[in-house]
Amino acid sequence: MPVYVWEGKAANGKRVRGEMEAPSPQQVFNALRSQRISPNVKKIRAKGSGLDKEIKVPGFGPKAKTKDVVVFTRQFATMIDAGLPIVQGLDVLGRQHENPAMKKCLIAVKEKVETGGTLAEGLSEHTRIFDDLYVNMVAAGETGGILDIILERLAAYLEKMDVLKRQVKTAMIYPAVVVGAAVIVTAILLIFVIPTFADMFADFGAALPAPTRLVLNISDFVVAYYPVIFLSAVGSIWMFKRYAKTERGKEVLHPLFLKVPIFGEIIRKVAVARFTRTLGTMLSSGVPILDALAICGRTAGNKVVEKEVNGVRVSISEGKSIAEPLYNSQIFPPMVVQMISVGETTGALDAMLSKVADFYESEVENAVTAMKQLIEPLMILFLGTLVGGLVVAMYLPIFKLGSVI
């Protein structure tokens, strides 16, 4: 069935636009009138024609964010709980969603369900929006007849993971911004300010102090080769990011990340919080433990954690406990391992994992706050020393000249 884009005016006078599947433009007009929308007949046209034709550039265009998925999940859970059929719920949410990527995805999932597929099968075809964890939990909810409950748990889980991700970004962005500012200020001084001092010192008639000569030489080098320096820096960053995404790069870099002062401890706590939250949510939703552990390993975000989770999976497949292979863990502290062991013994492993996740999520928040308080004065000191050192080096000959006079 063709898709038409339309524009019109709502009952409150506000201009609105959207998309609608219909056999003909007349059907679109009639449907909009029934919704108390006054459509502009000239603006009802087939999607993909004329000025409405989509231009796709690889790597660009709208993407579905975590917030979009959370909102959809909560709304869909409410509809399912109210007894609305899955197809109808997907149709309503797909048509009203503002994000084009999410709208297109939901319409495709609805069509998959209409042709006899399950909701999980439809979602599994859109891995960039719905990951393995989401699909497996939905599948468990469909099998157990508790899809609305599973969707609520998923929404809560996604919200907590989003908060955790923002905390980590905050921890990483702040030092990067300060260092970037230091690099920019230093470059401006070396390229534009210090050369004016060099012209002034050319007729000084005496030997310049060693710090001044060093700064002038650095300035001459930067002025002569700054395009090469800039391109080399950009190329190095690009190559590092590409290498960090390869399997070999992850094997080499991820253990090093855990050893970085301050940041390594934050990464460790994030890994514990993510693992326990993910595994607890999946187990409470009825996902088999081996499948849950496989997903936890893939979504761990660190190769060291992934190896340890895979070790747990092998241990369970051999009839052993979860806690046993974690006792010599580099990631999971003894307290966490002990709580997991108690949860296994009492049969309340999912509840125990959720408690551990709550504790470590608060630990991450506290660690990020403490890091900001520690790094802020260090960064100010670093920036002040760098810029101040350059300024002092330039004024040393002037001070020397003043003492001679």
KAMOPE-V792074 format. One record per pair of residues at least 12 apart in sequence whose ideal C-beta (glycine too) atoms are under 6 Angstrom apart, sorted by the first residue. I is the first residue (numbers start at 0). GAP is how many residues later the second one is. D is the distance in Angstrom with one decimal. If there is no record, write none. Layout:
i={I & I}
gap={GAP & GAP}
d={D & D}
This chain:
i={0 & 1 & 2 & 2 & 2 & 3 & 3 & 3 & 3 & 3 & 4 & 4 & 4 & 5 & 5 & 5 & 6 & 6 & 7 & 7 & 7 & 7 & 7 & 8 & 9 & 10 & 24 & 27 & 61 & 61 & 61 & 62 & 63 & 63 & 63 & 63 & 65 & 65 & 67 & 67 & 69 & 69 & 69 & 71 & 72 & 72 & 72 & 73 & 74 & 75 & 75 & 76 & 76 & 76 & 79 & 79 & 80 & 85 & 85 & 86 & 86 & 86 & 89 & 89 & 89 & 90 & 92 & 93 & 93 & 93 & 104 & 104 & 108 & 117 & 118 & 119 & 119 & 119 & 122 & 122 & 131 & 132 & 135 & 136 & 136 & 136 & 139 & 139 & 139 & 143 & 149 & 152 & 152 & 156 & 166 & 166 & 166 & 167 & 169 & 170 & 170 & 170 & 174 & 177 & 181 & 181 & 184 & 188 & 189 & 189 & 190 & 193 & 196 & 197 & 200 & 207 & 208 & 210 & 211 & 211 & 211 & 214 & 249 & 250 & 253 & 253 & 253 & 254 & 261 & 265 & 267 & 268 & 268 & 268 & 269 & 270 & 270 & 270 & 271 & 272 & 272 & 272 & 272 & 274 & 275 & 275 & 275 & 276 & 277 & 278 & 278 & 278 & 279 & 279 & 279 & 282 & 283 & 292 & 292 & 292 & 295 & 296 & 296 & 304 & 307 & 307 & 310 & 311 & 320 & 321 & 321 & 322 & 322 & 322 & 335 & 338 & 338}
gap={20 & 44 & 16 & 18 & 44 & 16 & 18 & 24 & 40 & 42 & 14 & 42 & 47 & 22 & 33 & 38 & 33 & 36 & 24 & 29 & 30 & 31 & 32 & 29 & 27 & 25 & 19 & 16 & 37 & 38 & 39 & 38 & 35 & 37 & 38 & 65 & 92 & 96 & 31 & 34 & 85 & 88 & 89 & 21 & 78 & 81 & 82 & 81 & 18 & 13 & 75 & 71 & 74 & 75 & 67 & 68 & 67 & 27 & 33 & 23 & 26 & 27 & 16 & 19 & 20 & 19 & 13 & 12 & 13 & 16 & 21 & 24 & 13 & 24 & 19 & 15 & 18 & 19 & 12 & 15 & 163 & 162 & 151 & 13 & 17 & 148 & 145 & 146 & 147 & 142 & 135 & 128 & 132 & 124 & 197 & 198 & 201 & 102 & 198 & 95 & 197 & 200 & 200 & 201 & 201 & 204 & 202 & 201 & 29 & 32 & 32 & 25 & 197 & 18 & 196 & 189 & 187 & 182 & 181 & 184 & 185 & 178 & 53 & 52 & 48 & 49 & 50 & 49 & 109 & 101 & 63 & 91 & 94 & 95 & 94 & 31 & 34 & 60 & 88 & 84 & 87 & 88 & 91 & 21 & 77 & 80 & 81 & 80 & 18 & 13 & 17 & 74 & 70 & 73 & 74 & 67 & 66 & 16 & 19 & 20 & 13 & 12 & 13 & 26 & 21 & 23 & 14 & 13 & 23 & 18 & 22 & 14 & 17 & 18 & 20 & 13 & 17}
d={4.8 & 5.6 & 5.6 & 5.4 & 4.4 & 5.6 & 5.9 & 4.8 & 5.7 & 5.9 & 5.4 & 5.1 & 5.4 & 5.7 & 5.5 & 4.7 & 5.1 & 3.8 & 5.9 & 4.7 & 5.3 & 3.8 & 5.6 & 4.7 & 5.7 & 4.5 & 4.7 & 5.4 & 5.9 & 4.8 & 4.8 & 5.5 & 5.8 & 4.7 & 4.5 & 4.6 & 5.9 & 4.6 & 5.0 & 4.8 & 5.3 & 4.9 & 5.7 & 5.9 & 5.2 & 5.3 & 4.2 & 4.7 & 5.9 & 5.6 & 5.8 & 4.9 & 3.5 & 4.9 & 5.4 & 4.2 & 4.1 & 5.8 & 5.7 & 5.8 & 5.4 & 5.7 & 5.5 & 5.8 & 3.9 & 5.4 & 5.7 & 3.5 & 4.5 & 6.0 & 4.8 & 5.4 & 3.7 & 5.9 & 5.7 & 5.3 & 4.7 & 3.8 & 5.1 & 6.0 & 4.9 & 5.1 & 5.3 & 5.3 & 5.7 & 4.8 & 5.1 & 4.3 & 5.0 & 5.3 & 5.1 & 5.8 & 5.9 & 4.7 & 5.5 & 5.9 & 5.0 & 5.8 & 5.9 & 5.6 & 4.7 & 5.8 & 5.7 & 4.1 & 4.9 & 5.7 & 5.9 & 5.4 & 4.6 & 4.6 & 5.7 & 4.2 & 4.9 & 5.4 & 5.8 & 5.5 & 4.4 & 4.1 & 5.1 & 5.3 & 5.6 & 4.4 & 4.6 & 5.7 & 4.8 & 4.2 & 5.6 & 5.6 & 5.4 & 5.0 & 6.0 & 5.3 & 5.1 & 4.9 & 5.6 & 5.6 & 4.6 & 5.6 & 4.8 & 5.4 & 3.8 & 4.8 & 6.0 & 5.6 & 4.5 & 4.4 & 4.2 & 3.8 & 5.1 & 5.7 & 5.2 & 5.5 & 4.8 & 3.2 & 4.4 & 4.2 & 4.0 & 5.9 & 5.9 & 4.2 & 5.2 & 4.1 & 5.0 & 5.4 & 5.6 & 5.8 & 4.7 & 5.4 & 5.6 & 5.7 & 6.0 & 5.3 & 4.8 & 3.8 & 5.6 & 5.3 & 5.6}
